[in-house]
Amino acid sequence: MLVATLADVARRAGVSTATVSRIINNSPKPVADALRERVLAAVAELDYVPNANAQQLARADRSAVGVIVHDVSDPYFAEITRGLQRVATENGRLVIICNSYRDPERELAYVDLLHAHRTAAVVLTGSGYIDPATTARLDHKLRLFEATGGRVAVIGRHEHAGDAIVPENEHGGWLAGDALYRLGHTAIGVIAGPAHLTTTADRLTGLHRAAHDHGQTLTTDQIEYAGFDRNGGYAAAALLLDRNPGLTAIAALNDSMAVGALALLRERGLEVPSQISLIGFDDMPISVDVTPPLSTVRLPLEEIGARAMSLALREEGGDPQVEHVAAHLVLRGSTAPLQ
């Protein structure tokens, strides 16, 4: 005979595993009477027997929150972490920062470590991976964490079904492409991030959609994948120009790569924007300090971090919350109409 699990109870009651855990472990966090009755009825119907070790974990005094970032020195994650820490501090929580350096295996190991250290919640701030095997393993570990009373919140497109903050990366890519096409550019190069990340895929999808809307196409020769950093942007810009000497605009899928591209263009004697336009993504603080100031797609990074931490620390049960964050076009001095 199959033994019922916490997940089985959650499905029967139509709630999250974290909610079931709080109810069966008599958590002091408030739960509506009707919800409690529904969960206890599911427990009775399935003859569910709580695991003693899981109960001990769930009842532990948890004050720390684990935050898994790709690289906290990256300006993108630094801004998000600022928001995360602000909300955690306001709630008297300790934040444990874990750098995965975009290594899926390291990310999986960090989830295990944070689980073992009985953290109250885990916030995944980095992009999801375009790899079914990796995403399935990560989802499994996160569900085990939730089953023992922990909470999970993710930023970006992940396969884990739960609380999430989802930036409009695809629409942002469309905004960047649409802006360049409206300025008359058709010979556009794209500096994309790592090909295995969902963030890269979504932003690139938006650019392809903008090209289609303007009767254009982006060929593989017009796209160069690189690391989400200044050096990656520098190298990718060089490769794009060597393959496509007639480019009149470059769209970089984050601002750090755009800064690297700007340095390469300056070295080659190409004036921005009179000879070539350049647009970035994210609106990091550095984007207004370079010369010329960088046109970009703005995401409220600190707000994204704050909202993710608020979800991770929320006390009420119920269905997972998914909050979408709008992207906005910001035109500055690095883009101009085609001459």
N, C-alpha and C positions, 0 to 999 in steps of 0.2 A: 504493500500500500504506500502511495506517495505521501510524504510528510509535507503539510502546508508550510509555506514560508511567509515572512513578513510582506513580501511583494504580493503574494496571493491574497492576503488580507486587504492590502491597499487597493488592489484591483476590484475585489468584491465590494468594498465600501466606497469606491470611487474617490479615494483621497491619495495623498502622497505617502510614501513609506515613512518619511519623517513624522508626519502627523500620527500614523499608527504607533510609531515608537514612543512618541510623547504620551499618548493616551495609555498604552499598556504599561508604561513605566511610571505612571502618575507624576509626570512632569508638572512643575508649578506654573508653567506657561498656560495661560487661559485657553480653553477650548469650548466651543459652543456645546450645550447639552445635547442638541439633536445630532451633532457630528459625533460626539462621544458615543451616543447610543448606537449609531450606525456602525461604527468601528467595532464596538463590543459585540454587536449582533453578528458581524462577519467573523469575528474570532470564534464565537460559539458555533456557527454554522460549519466552519472549516476545522474545528477541533485544534486550533492553533495553540502550540505550546511554546512560549517565549524561551529563547536561549539565555541561560543564566549569565554567560560571559558577555553577551550583547547588552543585557540589562545593566550589568555593572559598568560597562562603558557608557551607556546612555545616561546613567545617573551621576557620572563623574562631574566634578566642578570644572567647567570648561571656560577659560577666559581668553584663550588665544585664537586667532584667525589666521589661516594659512593663505598666502597669496602667491600664486604661481605665475611668473612673468617670463617672457622670452629673454629679456635683458633689461634690467632696471636702469642701466646707464643710457639706454636708448631714449631720446627725448619723448617719444610717443608713450612709452611705459612709465617714464618719470612723471609725466603729467597725470596719467591715470592713477598711479600710485599715490600722488599727492591727494587726490580726492578720496581714495580708499582709506588712507591713514587719517584724514580729517574726521571722517564719520566714525572710524574705529575708536579714535581718541575720545570723541564726544560720548561714546558708549562705554568707555573704560576698558577697551579691549587692546590686547597686545597683538601686533601684526608681525608675522613671520614671513619674510620675503624669500622666495625660492626662484633662482634664475635657471631656466631650462636651456637657454641658448638655442631654442628651436630644435631641441633633440627630443623626439617623442619618448624614447626610453627613459631619459632623465625625468621627463614629466610624469610618467607612470610611476617611477620610483619615488618621486616627491609625494604623490598622492598616498602611497603606502606609508611613508614616514609621517606625514601629517595625521593620517589615521591612527598610527601607532602612538603618537603623542597626544591623542585625544583632543585635537583642536575642535573648537565649536563649529567652524565652517571652513570651507575651501572656496576661494574665488579664483577661477581660471581667467586670466586677463588676455592671454595670447590667442592667436588665430586657431581655428580647428584645422585638422589635417585631411587632405584628400587621399585617404587610405582606409578602406573599410575595416581591415584587420586592426589597425591601430586605434581607430575610433571605437570599435567594439570592445577592445581591451580596456580603454579608458572609461567607457561608459560602465562597464562591469565593476571597475574599482570604485567609481563614484557612487554607484548604487549600493555597494557594500558599506561605504562610508555613511550614506544616508540611512541605511537600515539600522545602524547603531546610534542613531540620534543626531548625526551631524547634518549640517546644511550645506548646499552647494549652490553657487551662482556663477554663471559664465558670461563672458563678454565676447560677442561675435557669434559666428555660425558654427555651432557644435551639434553633434548628433545626440548629446545628452538631453533628455526631456526634463526640463525643470526651470527654475528661475533664470532669466537671461536678460541681458542688455544687448540689443542688436543694433549696431550702427548701420545706417543706410549706405553700405559700401558700394553696392551696385548702382544706386541712384547717383552717388557721388562720382563714380566713374563716368556715368552718362553726363553729368554736369560739366566735368572737365573736358570731355570730348566735344560736347555741344558748343561750349564756349569757343574752342579753337576752330571748329568748322564755321561757326557764325562769323568769326573774324576773317574768314576766307581761306584758311589753311586746309589743304588736302594732303600734302606730303608731310605726314605726322609720324614721328617715331614714338614708341612707348617703352619706358623703362619700367618693367614689371618687377615685383618682388619674387621671392622663392616660389617655384611652380607648385610645390606640394601643400601650400597653405590656402585655406578657403578665402581669406582676405584678398589675396592676390587674384584668385579666380573670380571673385565677385566684382572687384573693381575693374578687372579686364573685361568682364561680361558687359558692364555698363559702357565702356568705351566702344566695344563692338556694336552695341545697340545704337549709340550715338552716330557711329559711322553709317550704319544701315539707314537711320532716319534721314541722313543727309545724302543718301545715294552713293556712299563711298564704302570701301572695305579696308580693313587692316590686315595686311599679309603677314606671314610668319617672319619675313625679312624686316618688317617694321617693328618687331617686338623683340626685346632683349630682357631675359630674366636675370636677376642679380640679387645680392643680399640687400636687406632693407637698411642700408647705411650709406654714409657719404662715399666711401671707397667703391661700393657696389655701383652707385650712380655714376661715378667718374668713369669707371671701366666700361659700363654699359653704354654710356653716351659716346665713347670713342668707337666702340664696335658698331653702333647704329650709324654714325656719320661715315664710317669707312664703307659700310654696305650701301648706304643711301646718301650720297653726297648732296642731293638736292633737297634734303629736309628743310622745311621752313618752321617747324614747331616740334617740341618734345613734351610729352606728358609723362611725368614721373609719378609713380603710385605711392610715394610718400615724400615728405619735404626733405628728409635727410638725403635721399637719392637725388632730389632736385638740386640741392646745394652742391653735391659732387658734380653733377652735370654742368652746373653754372661755372665751376672752376675749370672744367675741361673746355667749355666753349670759350672762356676767356683766354686760355692757353693757345687755342687755335685761332685767335683773333676774330672770333665771330661775336658781333655786338648783339646784346639782348636788350630790347626786343626788335631793334630795327632790322637785323638780319635773320634772327631766329627767335621765336617766342618759346617760353618755358612756363609750364604750370606744374604745381606739386599737389600734395594731398595731405590733409590733417590740420593745417594751420598751426604748426608748432611755433613757439615764441621766436625762434631764429628767423622765421620767414619774413619778418618785418625789418630785420637788421641787416640782411644781405643787400647788395647793390647790383641791380635794381631790386626793390622789394618784390617778394615772390607772390605771384598769383597762385591761388590754391583752392582746395575744397576744405571747408572748415567742419571739423567735428569737435564738439565741446568735451575735450578729453578729461579734464578734471571732473566735470559733471558726470561723465560716464562712470568714472571710478567711484564717485560718491554714491551714485544710484545703485551700482553693483553691490557695494558694501551694505547699503540699506536693505537690499533684498536678502543678502546673506544673513543679516541679523534680525530680520523681521520675526515676530513671535507668532503671528496668527497662522493657522493651518489653511487648508483649502487647496484649490488648484494652483499649479505653478503660474507665476507671473512672467510674461514676456513683454518687455518695454522696448519700443523702437526709438532710435535717436536720429533725428533728421540731419542731413548734410546740406551745407549751404555754400554756394559759390562766392569766392572773394577775389575780385580782380584788382591787381596792383600793377606795378610798373614792368613786370617781366613778360607781359603779353601785349600785342598790338595787332592791328589789322595787317593783312598781307600787303606788302609794298609792291 
